[in-house]
């Protein structure tokens, strides 16, 4: 299955997402903030990135923009997974290069169907 980088400053959210993804055979790599997420994405080249928005330092919008503009990482799809549910946030996330936008709390079926759809291209 896929190698998925989860970028979120909440250990609880990382745990929940990891458990859901590993249940279906995905390998999960974690990062606690946007800057670490960018560095790990460059080093590990995951198949997909799940990105929170509200984090210290680089927020998820900034990290997504950097990842989708950088030559080494622009081919890695990003799905934003956040509690921010305003339509303007969703539009802004897609403008930064995110392929999809999911709002927490997220159920397993929605997460897996979105991950599978994005991985399928």
TATA-V36219 format. One record per backbone hydrogen bond with DSSP energy under -0.5 kcal/mol. NH is the residue of the N-H (numbers start at 1). CO is the residue of the C=O. E is the energy in kcal/mol with one decimal. If there is no record, write none. Layout:
nh,co,e
NH,CO,E
NH,CO,E
This chain:
nh,co,e
4,2,-0.6
4,27,-3.3
5,48,-2.7
6,4,-0.6
6,29,-3.1
7,5,-0.6
7,50,-3.2
8,6,-0.7
8,31,-2.3
11,9,-0.7
14,10,-2.5
15,11,-2.4
16,12,-2.4
17,13,-2.8
18,14,-2.7
19,15,-2.6
20,16,-2.1
21,17,-2.5
22,18,-3.1
23,19,-1.6
24,20,-0.5
24,21,-1.1
25,22,-2.1
26,21,-2.0
27,2,-2.6
29,4,-2.6
31,6,-2.1
34,56,-0.6
34,58,-1.1
37,33,-2.5
38,34,-2.3
39,35,-2.2
40,36,-3.0
41,37,-2.3
42,38,-2.1
43,39,-1.9
44,40,-3.5
45,41,-1.8
47,3,-2.5
48,3,-1.2
49,77,-2.2
50,5,-3.1
51,49,-0.6
51,79,-2.8
52,7,-2.7
55,53,-1.0
60,53,-2.7
63,59,-2.6
64,60,-2.5
65,61,-2.4
66,62,-2.3
67,63,-2.7
68,64,-2.6
69,65,-1.1
70,66,-1.8
73,70,-0.7
74,70,-1.9
76,73,-2.0
77,47,-0.6
77,75,-0.7
79,49,-3.1
80,100,-2.3
81,51,-2.5
82,102,-2.3
85,83,-0.7
90,86,-1.8
91,87,-2.5
92,88,-2.5
93,89,-2.7
94,90,-2.0
95,91,-2.1
96,92,-1.4
97,94,-1.2
98,93,-2.0
99,78,-3.0
100,78,-1.0
102,80,-3.7
104,82,-2.8
111,107,-2.4
112,108,-2.8
113,109,-2.5
114,110,-2.2
115,111,-2.9
116,112,-2.7
117,113,-2.2
118,114,-2.6
119,115,-2.6
120,116,-1.9
121,117,-0.6
121,118,-1.0
